[in-house]
Amino acid sequence: MNTTPLLQQKTERLTDAFRMFNELSENLAQSYQSLQEQVAQLNYQLAAARNARLATLSEKEKLANRLQQIIAALPGAVILLNAQSRVIDCNEQAIDFLGEPLIGQHWQTIMNRSLLAVTDSPHERQLKDGRIVSVTRNYLSNDAEQIILLSDVSELRQLQDKLAQQKQLSAMGEMVASLAHQVRTPLATAILYASQMAQPKIMDSKRQQFSEKILERLQYLERQVNDMLVFAKQGRLAMQGFSLRQMFERITERMDAFDGVFLLDCRVEHDCMQGNQDALQGALINLLNNAMEAGADIISIVAVQQEQGIEITLQDNGAGMDAEQQQQLFEPFYTTKTHGTGLGLAVVESVVKAHKGSVRCHSALDQGCVFVLNLPILASQLGLSSLRSMRIADQENRYETV
């Protein structure tokens, strides 16, 4: 049996197997080398990304530290609230303003504890040590957390008060000069009529006429002095109970000498009011005098009760005012008359503001004026005995000035 072909076949097969093995080995070596290159490339990219990430983190850390230093150096208090309005972060100034504890506390609790309301500004609060701070509150971009900023405005308020005081002193100087001029003429007239009354041969009719002239001049002087006093007080008026109907009765008595038609319609159910009767009466008389001096022959006053107080509307058919005059209507010492101090309407506004109310005017040339006073002066909780006592006190002080 010849074995040579079989051995030759086996040899060829073995040779092919070694060749295939070499080829596979070579392919594996190339793949391994390629994989090493890819790993090296990925390691390079990963290192670069890691370095960039570390650089970004370092910049963010620097920025965070800078922001933290800025917040710490701010003269105002910064408070961060979560969605439940509890403090989750704050700066040192917040602790100085509000005291501890702060973190974890509800904001309303902190306000009740450390912040007192300021009557003349809803956006300001007073600290326990007397400092005034403004309160600013904003939501962050996520609409859940809130940031609150408290800024010390005590010095600003003091400067504003000093400026207001300087303006008041300046106005007082103008007022004194105007008062001297306004008092001199009617006083000289009253003295002249009084000297004529001393004549023994004067007729009774003339004496009565002179007496009325003297009374008219004295009433004018009284109004001027009352306006000056109210303006000087700048809204600081003593408040007490009074009768609205009694005030309107006095006004009606003052209008007895009016040649035109005067209408009074009081639709207020409660007669017990809380305020300064003399000041309110003087303000309404100022409006009535302005209407008469503007040539009105029909004047009406309507008082209507509202939920928060009363609304008094005074309407006349006088000369009226244009838009430019209405813009300067309540400015002190502004007047279109040849006589007068220009304080009448300024006093009206001052009295209304002292009663926490508002006043507005509607007018047009040759169409009269309408003044509307909204006054939260209802005091219906006062009893009958309180009304009687305040009427007695009012009668005792009837002739006192404002």
C-alpha positions in Angstrom: 0.0 0.0 0.0 1.4 3.3 -1.0 1.3 5.9 1.9 3.1 8.7 0.1 -0.1 10.6 -1.2 -1.6 10.5 2.3 1.5 11.9 3.9 1.6 14.5 1.2 -2.0 15.5 1.8 -1.5 15.7 5.6 1.6 17.8 5.0 -0.3 20.2 2.7 -3.2 20.4 5.3 -0.7 21.1 8.1 1.0 23.8 5.9 -2.4 25.4 5.2 -3.3 25.4 8.9 0.0 27.0 9.8 -0.5 29.6 7.1 -4.0 30.4 8.4 -2.7 30.5 11.9 0.0 33.0 10.9 -2.6 35.1 9.0 -4.9 35.1 12.1 -2.0 36.0 14.4 -1.0 38.8 12.1 -4.6 40.1 12.0 -4.9 39.8 15.8 -1.6 41.7 16.2 -2.9 44.5 13.9 -6.2 44.6 15.7 -4.4 44.8 19.0 -2.2 47.6 17.8 -5.2 49.4 16.4 -7.0 48.9 19.7 -4.0 50.3 21.6 -4.0 53.3 19.4 -7.7 53.8 20.0 -7.2 53.4 23.8 -4.4 55.9 23.7 -6.6 58.3 21.7 -9.5 57.8 24.2 -7.2 58.3 27.1 -5.9 61.5 25.5 -9.5 62.7 24.9 -10.6 61.7 28.4 -7.6 63.5 29.9 -8.4 66.6 27.9 -12.1 66.4 28.9 -11.1 65.9 32.5 -8.7 68.9 32.4 -11.4 71.0 30.8 -13.9 69.8 33.4 -11.5 70.6 36.2 -10.8 74.0 34.7 -14.6 74.7 34.5 -15.1 73.5 38.0 -12.2 75.7 39.1 -13.7 78.7 37.3 -17.1 78.0 38.8 -15.5 77.6 42.2 -13.8 80.9 41.8 -17.0 82.5 40.7 -18.9 81.0 43.6 -16.3 82.2 46.0 -16.4 85.7 44.4 -20.2 85.8 44.6 -20.1 84.6 48.2 -17.6 87.4 49.0 -19.8 89.9 47.2 -22.9 88.8 49.0 -21.1 88.8 52.3 -19.8 92.3 51.6 -23.2 93.7 50.6 -24.6 96.3 53.0 -28.0 94.6 52.7 -29.3 91.4 54.0 -29.8 88.5 51.5 -32.2 85.7 52.5 -32.9 82.6 50.3 -36.2 80.8 50.8 -37.4 77.4 49.6 -40.8 76.6 48.2 -42.2 76.4 51.7 -40.9 79.9 52.5 -38.3 78.6 54.9 -34.8 80.1 55.1 -32.2 77.8 53.4 -29.4 80.4 53.2 -28.5 83.9 54.2 -25.5 86.3 54.6 -24.0 87.8 57.8 -25.9 91.0 57.3 -29.2 89.1 57.5 -28.1 87.8 60.9 -27.2 91.3 62.0 -30.6 92.7 60.9 -32.8 89.9 62.0 -30.9 88.0 64.7 -30.7 84.2 65.0 -32.0 81.6 64.4 -32.7 82.1 60.7 -31.8 78.8 58.9 -34.9 76.6 58.7 -37.2 79.3 60.1 -40.4 80.3 58.3 -40.2 83.8 56.8 -43.5 84.9 58.4 -42.2 83.9 61.8 -39.0 86.0 61.3 -41.1 89.0 60.1 -43.3 88.8 63.2 -40.3 88.5 65.4 -37.9 91.1 63.9 -39.7 93.4 61.5 -42.2 96.1 62.5 -44.6 97.7 60.1 -44.1 101.3 58.9 -47.4 103.1 58.6 -46.4 105.4 55.7 -44.8 102.8 53.5 -45.9 99.2 52.7 -42.5 98.3 51.3 -40.5 99.3 54.4 -40.1 97.8 57.9 -38.5 98.9 61.1 -35.9 96.7 62.9 -35.9 96.4 66.7 -33.0 98.8 66.9 -34.9 101.5 65.1 -33.3 101.2 61.7 -35.6 101.4 58.6 -35.1 98.7 55.9 -36.7 98.4 52.5 -38.0 94.9 51.6 -37.6 93.5 48.0 -38.9 90.0 47.2 -38.4 88.1 43.9 -38.8 84.6 42.7 -35.9 82.7 41.1 -36.0 81.2 37.7 -37.4 77.9 39.0 -40.4 79.8 40.5 -40.0 77.8 43.7 -37.2 79.5 45.6 -37.4 83.1 46.6 -34.7 85.7 47.4 -35.4 88.6 49.8 -33.2 91.7 50.0 -33.3 94.0 53.0 -31.6 97.4 52.5 -30.9 99.9 55.3 -32.6 103.1 54.2 -32.4 104.9 57.6 -30.0 107.5 56.4 -32.0 108.1 53.2 -35.1 108.6 55.3 -33.3 111.0 57.5 -32.2 113.0 54.5 -35.7 112.9 53.1 -37.0 114.2 56.4 -34.5 116.9 56.5 -35.4 117.9 53.0 -39.1 117.9 53.9 -38.3 120.0 56.9 -36.3 122.5 54.8 -39.2 122.7 52.4 -41.6 123.2 55.2 -39.5 125.9 56.7 -39.3 127.6 53.3 -43.0 127.3 53.0 -43.5 128.7 56.5 -41.4 131.7 55.5 -43.6 132.3 52.5 -46.7 131.7 54.7 -45.6 134.3 57.3 -44.9 136.9 54.6 -48.3 136.2 53.0 -50.0 136.2 56.3 -48.6 139.7 57.2 -49.9 141.0 53.9 -53.3 139.2 54.1 -53.9 140.3 57.8 -52.9 143.9 57.4 -55.6 145.0 55.0 -58.7 143.4 56.7 -57.3 144.4 60.1 -57.0 148.0 59.0 -60.5 147.9 57.6 -61.9 146.5 60.8 -60.1 149.2 62.8 -61.5 151.9 60.5 -65.1 150.6 61.0 -64.6 150.2 64.7 -63.3 153.8 65.0 -66.4 155.0 63.1 -68.7 153.2 65.5 -67.3 155.2 68.4 -68.8 158.4 66.9 -71.7 159.5 69.1 -73.8 160.9 66.2 -73.7 157.8 64.1 -77.0 156.4 63.0 -78.1 153.0 64.2 -78.3 151.7 60.6 -74.8 152.7 60.0 -73.7 151.3 63.3 -75.3 147.9 62.3 -73.6 148.1 58.9 -70.2 148.8 60.4 -70.7 146.0 62.9 -71.4 143.6 60.0 -68.4 144.8 58.1 -66.2 144.3 61.2 -67.6 140.8 61.7 -67.0 139.9 58.0 -63.4 141.1 58.3 -62.8 139.2 61.5 -64.3 136.0 60.0 -61.9 136.4 57.1 -59.0 136.8 59.4 -60.2 133.7 61.3 -60.2 131.7 58.1 -56.7 132.9 57.2 -55.3 132.0 60.6 -57.0 128.6 60.7 -55.6 127.8 57.2 -52.2 128.8 58.4 -52.4 126.6 61.5 -53.7 123.6 59.6 -51.0 124.0 57.0 -48.3 124.4 59.6 -49.4 121.2 61.3 -48.9 119.3 58.1 -51.7 116.8 58.7 -50.9 116.3 62.4 -54.5 116.7 63.8 -56.1 115.5 67.0 -58.8 112.9 66.2 -61.9 112.4 68.3 -65.6 111.6 68.0 -67.9 114.2 66.5 -71.4 114.5 65.0 -71.5 114.8 61.2 -75.0 116.4 61.2 -73.8 119.0 63.7 -70.9 119.9 61.4 -73.3 120.2 58.5 -75.6 122.4 60.6 -72.7 124.8 61.3 -71.8 124.9 57.6 -75.5 125.7 56.8 -75.4 128.5 59.3 -72.3 130.0 57.6 -74.1 129.8 54.3 -77.2 131.8 55.5 -75.7 135.0 54.0 -75.2 133.3 50.6 -77.3 135.0 47.9 -77.6 132.0 45.8 -79.1 128.5 46.3 -77.3 126.2 48.8 -78.4 122.5 48.9 -77.4 120.0 51.5 -78.2 116.3 51.2 -76.8 114.0 54.0 -77.5 110.4 53.2 -75.3 109.0 56.0 -77.1 106.7 58.4 -74.6 106.9 61.2 -74.0 110.3 62.9 -70.9 109.2 64.9 -67.7 110.1 63.2 -64.0 109.9 64.1 -61.8 112.7 63.1 -61.2 116.4 63.6 -64.5 118.3 63.1 -63.0 121.8 63.0 -60.5 120.9 60.4 -63.1 119.1 58.2 -65.5 122.0 58.6 -62.8 124.4 57.7 -61.9 122.4 54.6 -65.5 122.4 53.4 -65.9 126.1 54.1 -62.7 126.7 52.0 -64.3 124.9 49.1 -67.6 126.8 49.5 -65.8 130.1 49.6 -63.9 129.2 46.4 -67.2 128.4 44.8 -68.7 131.7 45.8 -65.7 133.7 44.7 -65.8 131.8 41.3 -69.3 133.3 40.8 -71.4 130.3 41.6 -75.0 130.9 42.5 -75.9 127.2 43.0 -73.8 125.1 45.4 -74.7 121.6 46.6 -73.1 119.2 49.1 -74.1 115.5 49.1 -72.8 113.1 51.7 -73.1 109.3 51.0 -72.2 106.4 53.2 -69.8 103.8 51.8 -68.4 100.6 53.2 -65.1 102.2 54.4 -66.4 105.7 55.2 -68.3 108.5 53.6 -68.1 110.3 50.3 -68.7 114.1 50.3 -69.4 115.7 46.9 -69.4 119.5 46.6 -70.6 120.8 43.3 -71.0 124.4 42.0 -71.9 126.1 38.7 -69.1 128.7 38.9 -66.4 129.7 36.4 -64.6 126.3 36.5 -60.9 125.7 35.7 -58.8 124.6 32.8 -56.5 121.6 32.7 -53.4 123.7 33.6 -55.0 125.1 36.7 -56.2 121.7 37.8 -52.6 120.4 37.7 -51.5 123.0 40.2 -54.7 122.9 42.2 -53.4 121.7 45.5 -50.0 123.3 45.4 -49.4 125.6 48.4 -49.4 129.4 47.7 -50.7 128.8 44.1 -53.6 131.2 43.4 -55.2 132.9 40.5 -56.9 135.5 42.7 -55.6 139.0 43.3 -55.9 138.4 47.1 -55.6 135.3 49.3 -52.7 133.1 50.4 -53.2 130.3 48.0 -53.5 127.9 50.9 -57.2 127.1 50.8 -57.1 124.0 48.6 -53.7 122.9 50.0 -55.3 122.9 53.4 -58.2 120.8 52.0 -55.8 118.2 50.7 -53.8 118.3 54.0 -56.9 117.7 56.1 -58.2 114.9 53.9 -54.8 113.1 54.0 -54.7 113.5 57.8 -57.9 111.5 57.8 -56.4 108.8 55.6 -58.7 109.9 52.8 -58.4 111.2 49.2 -59.7 114.3 47.3 -60.2 114.7 43.6 -61.5 117.5 41.3 -63.5 117.5 38.1 -63.8 120.8 36.3 -63.9 122.6 32.9 -64.1 126.2 32.0 -67.6 127.8 32.4 -68.9 124.4 33.7 -68.3 124.7 37.4 -66.3 122.4 39.7 -67.0 119.1 41.4 -64.8 118.1 44.5 -65.1 114.6 45.8 -63.8 113.8 49.3 -63.5 110.1 50.4 -63.1 110.0 54.1 -62.8 106.7 56.2 -64.1 108.5 59.3 -67.1 106.3 60.2 -67.3 105.4 63.9 -70.6 103.6 64.2 -69.3 101.5 67.0 -69.5 104.6 69.3 -72.5 104.4 71.6 -75.2 107.0 72.4 -73.4 108.0 75.6 -70.2 108.5 73.7 -72.0 110.7 71.2 -73.5 112.8 74.0 -70.2 113.2 75.7 -68.5 114.3 72.5 -71.3 116.8 71.8 -70.7 118.3 75.3 -67.0 118.5 74.7 -67.6 120.0 71.2 -69.8 122.7 72.7 -67.1 123.5 75.3 -64.5 123.9 72.6 -66.7 125.5 70.0 -64.7 128.7 69.8 -61.2 127.2 69.8 -59.2 127.4 66.7 -58.0 124.4 64.7 
